[in-house]
Amino acid sequence: MAGAEDCLFCAIAAGDDGAHVIFEDDISLAFLDRRPLFPGHALLIPRKHHETIWDLPDELVGPLFSNAKLLSGAIRTAMESQGAFIALNNVVSQSVPHLHVHLVPRNRKDGLRGFFWPRRKYDTEEHMAQTAAAIRAVLEERQ
């Protein structure tokens, strides 16, 4: 795949770049983030190079997110945290162009605010209905 030869996360998956690996199986690998939001913040990646969620083959979606569930629970217990923030960026704010799931231990009043950006309301109820209709129309085309 394009970009795989220069990909930091592919190098980590291949064992060519050091990382504090916390989990690995045939399809994925998880390691501690080098610049964590909190101790225990880990990144779960598919072993093969896929840049975004849209590039991830359907047969990997379930197993990858089963691993995210397993790991987020283990991190929560190990870090004695109250909860977890589980997220992935696609293109925008994606610092490494290799799909990665952030698994972040969270506690109430830990300093993180919402989704890190301002929330907005729809202009009107009609604007909200039009937005929902546009998304449903694309989904109908793809099914």
PELIN-V351514 format. One record per run of one state. SS is the DSSP state (2 for helix, 1 for strand, 0 for the rest). FROM is the first residue (numbers start at 0). TO is the last residue. Records with the same first field share a line. If there is no record, write none. Layout:
SS: FROM-TO  FROM-TO
This chain:
0: 0-2  6-6  14-19  24-26  32-40  46-56  78-81  87-98  106-123  142-142
2: 3-5  7-13  57-77  124-141
1: 20-23  27-31  41-45  82-86  99-105
